[in-house]
Amino acid sequence: VNGYRLPTEGEWEYAARWKGTDSLNGAVEFPVSSNNWWTPYNYASGAAADYNNAAETGLVAWYDTNSENITHDAGGKNPNALYIYDMSGNVWEGCWDWYASYSGTATDYKGIANGTYRINRGGSYPYDAVNLQTGGRNDDVPFYESSKLGFRLARTQ
């Protein structure tokens, strides 16, 4: 109803990793590891260095080093290039897709039709920085409840 839903894993990764456009012709491939239009897979979303850099990671994410073991209001850290807050850290974000191998090669990637576990992305407040990577993945049984897990809605127009 009204087009609101959980994002696919591909949509989540696109929103977490996007940094800019191709100034030559507007064409985009996903992911492109050899240019600066995409956040590298081992960075927190919006960070300027990989997850091992605590200063940079702390600017964009709540995690075990700075969260005081609690969730925080959205928007307390810097946003990513799309002005989206908390794509890494604070709470894991549930995706629509069932857990399966993920190629990460298409903006419209959709996972398998059914399975046992759902995908979560982004990391969470009590976990260490390795979980904040934009290329990182986690899985849980459907309908799992935890203060460490949340969701971000997507909308189909």
PEFENDA-V98878 format. One record per backbone hydrogen bond with DSSP energy under -1.0 kcal/mol. NH is the residue of the N-H (numbers start at 1). CO is the residue of the C=O. If there is no record, write none. Layout:
nh={NH & NH}
co={CO & CO}
This chain:
nh={4 & 5 & 12 & 13 & 14 & 15 & 16 & 17 & 18 & 19 & 20 & 26 & 39 & 43 & 47 & 51 & 53 & 54 & 57 & 58 & 60 & 61 & 64 & 66 & 67 & 78 & 80 & 83 & 89 & 90 & 91 & 92 & 93 & 94 & 95 & 96 & 99 & 109 & 118 & 119 & 120 & 121 & 125 & 127 & 131 & 132 & 134 & 135 & 136 & 138 & 140 & 144 & 149 & 150 & 154 & 156}
co={1 & 154 & 8 & 9 & 10 & 11 & 12 & 13 & 14 & 37 & 37 & 22 & 17 & 40 & 44 & 42 & 50 & 52 & 53 & 54 & 57 & 57 & 127 & 63 & 63 & 59 & 84 & 80 & 122 & 62 & 89 & 148 & 121 & 150 & 119 & 7 & 117 & 106 & 140 & 97 & 138 & 93 & 90 & 124 & 128 & 129 & 43 & 41 & 133 & 120 & 118 & 141 & 146 & 92 & 5 & 3}
